[in-house]
């Protein structure tokens, strides 16, 4: 079930940067944790959590993206909408994947089935391809 809207992504050369954004109603994020997952080539429907941010601003980064990726969250002034960004710098070949945003009360699992709504993940974005080439 897709209720979050993703923008950004595309193709970039090694060492380049991209920014992903994920927007939805404030209700999808309030009191919850928002995460960015990626589905790497050859991994079937497995999505790996690479970064997350909760409503208190506490951030998580998977080891391979630490120091290169930055997650942030903005709310509109009327507090009706939230946008979660993932700034990706120093991209390398292993970052090539389909990237998804998702939200849930608390993200416990490092690996999940992409776009599956369960007790942990309540809403997903539609996914966006990121391709890093030489």
C-alpha positions as a printed Julia matrix, in Angstrom:
134×3 Matrix{Float64}:
  0.0     0.0     0.0
  1.66    3.22   -1.17
  0.75    6.4     0.65
  4.07    8.25    0.6
  5.29   10.11   -2.48
  8.96    9.86   -3.4
 10.9    12.24   -5.62
 14.53   12.39   -6.65
 16.84    9.59   -7.66
 18.1     8.8   -11.14
 21.53    8.14  -12.59
 24.82    9.54  -11.38
 28.51    8.85  -11.8
 30.67    7.38   -9.09
 31.44   10.02   -6.51
 28.35   12.01   -7.34
 25.4    13.05   -5.19
 21.65   12.63   -5.25
 18.85   13.67   -2.96
 15.75   11.63   -2.32
 12.6    13.08   -0.78
  9.57   11.36    0.69
  6.42   13.28    1.51
  3.2    12.41    3.2
  0.65   13.63    5.65
  1.92   14.54    9.09
 -0.22   11.75   10.49
  2.01    9.21    8.7
  5.08   10.43   10.58
  3.93   11.89   13.89
  5.16    9.77   16.74
  6.7     7.37   14.23
 10.03    6.48   12.74
 10.67    7.1     9.04
 13.15    4.94    7.22
 14.9     4.66    3.91
 15.3     1.14    2.58
 17.0    -0.11   -0.51
 16.46   -3.14   -2.69
 19.76   -4.01   -4.26
 20.09   -5.94   -7.54
 19.87   -9.69   -7.13
 18.3    -9.48   -3.66
 14.77  -10.38   -4.73
 12.14   -8.6    -2.67
 14.46   -7.99    0.28
 14.8    -4.4     1.44
 17.59   -3.29    3.76
 17.15   -0.44    6.21
 19.93    2.05    5.55
 18.79    5.1     7.5
 15.99    6.24    9.74
 14.85    9.21   11.77
 12.25    9.37   14.49
 10.04   12.25   15.46
 12.57   13.29   18.12
 15.27   13.59   15.46
 17.19   10.5    16.51
 18.95    9.11   13.46
 20.25    5.72   12.43
 22.68    4.95    9.62
 23.73    1.56    8.35
 27.49    1.18    8.46
 28.04    1.32    4.71
 26.37    4.74    4.36
 27.67    6.42    7.52
 29.46    9.65    6.72
 28.05    9.71    3.18
 24.26    9.83    3.63
 22.29   12.32    5.7
 18.65   11.93    6.67
 16.5    14.88    7.67
 12.85   15.61    8.3
 10.83   18.77    7.76
  7.26   19.56    8.7
  5.16   22.21    7.01
  4.29   25.26    9.03
  0.67   24.18    9.38
  1.89   20.76   10.56
 -0.17   18.89    7.98
  2.65   17.5     5.87
  6.08   15.98    6.46
  8.97   15.53    4.08
 11.88   13.2     4.81
 15.04   13.73    2.79
 18.0    11.47    2.15
 21.06   13.33    0.92
 23.45   10.83   -0.67
 27.03   11.87   -1.32
 30.11   10.0    -2.56
 27.93    7.43   -4.28
 29.53    4.19   -5.39
 28.49    1.17   -7.43
 27.13   -0.66   -4.39
 24.6     2.13   -3.83
 22.78    1.15   -7.02
 19.33    0.02   -5.92
 15.66    0.85   -5.75
 15.16    3.1    -2.76
 11.97    3.13   -0.71
 10.8     5.28    2.16
  8.51    3.85    4.79
  7.13    4.74    8.17
  6.05    2.87   11.25
  5.78    3.31   14.97
  9.25    1.84   15.48
 11.51    0.23   12.88
 12.98   -2.88   14.46
 13.94   -4.99   11.47
 17.03   -4.42    9.39
 15.7    -6.55    6.53
 12.08   -6.49    5.44
  9.97   -7.46    2.45
  9.77   -4.4     0.21
  6.45   -2.57    0.28
  4.88   -5.05    2.68
  2.57   -3.46    5.23
  2.8    -5.28    8.55
  2.72   -4.5    12.24
  6.02   -2.66   11.96
  5.71   -0.78    8.66
  2.48    1.02    7.97
  3.06    3.03    4.81
  5.52    2.94    1.91
  6.62    5.16   -0.92
  6.46    3.97   -4.51
 10.21    3.42   -4.84
 12.78    5.19   -6.96
 15.74    3.85   -8.91
 19.25    5.05   -8.15
 21.92    3.96  -10.6
 25.61    4.7   -10.07
 27.85    4.25  -13.09
 31.43    4.95  -14.08
